[in-house]
C-alpha cells in the first residue's frame, strides 16, 4: 500500500508543467479550487494554494494545517511554529512543506513547495507559481532544485510514518511479551514429535512441570538447552 508521503509527492508530480493562463494573471485551477471560483490578478499568488490543493487531491487534507487552509506562506510559518510542527532547513525531509524567503522585505516567508528530496546541502521540491526567471511568482508548477540559502524552515505534516513505536513503547511491549507466564504442557500439534523427543532426552527439562513451549525464548534458555545437549552427547561417547 502506498504511504502518505509517496501519495502526496506523486499527486504533486502529476501537475508539473501546468501554467497559469493567460501568463501573469494567477488564473489557474489551484486558485479556482481554493477560492471556489475563478480569480485573477496580483492579489492571488498561488504557491500556497497549490500545496493546499495537492493535499486535498491526495486525500490528505486532514494532515495539512489540521484540515485548515491558507494562501499565505507567512501564515503557514506561523501555524507551523504554533503547532510545534516547524522544522529547520537542516532537518528537511520528503513530504515537508518547505518555506522560502526570497526577498528581505517579505514577511516570514513568501514561497512554498513540497519537498521531494533533501541532502542537508540542497533540496528538491515541487512548487506552484515558480520559474527559473522568478522563484516566487513564476506562474508554473515545477520541481526545483535549490540550496538551503533561502529556506527559513518547513511545516512537517503528521504523516502516519511518524506514528510508529517509540523505543520506550517497544521496551514496554517486550517486557510484557517476555513476561508471559504459564503454557505448561501446551504446544502446537505439529511440534508433538519434537517436544516429546526433547523431553525424553532431557534437553528441555521445564520448571516445576511448566515447559512453557509457547513462551518467548531468551538467550539463557537457549544456552541451557545447548548445554544439556552437549552433556547428553558426552554421555553417549
Buried (B, 14 or more C-beta within 10 A) or exposed (E): EEEBBEBBBEBBBEBEEBBBEEEEBBBBBBBBBBEEEEBBEEEBBBBBBBBBBBBBBBEBBEBBBEEEBBBBBBBBBBBBEEEEBBBEBEEBBBBBBBBBBBEEEBEBBBBBBBBBBBEEEBBBBBBBBBBEEEBBBBBBBBBBEBEBEBBBBBBBBBBEEEEEEEEEEEEEEEEEEEEEEEEBEEBEEEEEEEBEEBBEEEBBEEEEEBBBBEBEEEEEEEEBBEEBBEEEEEEEE
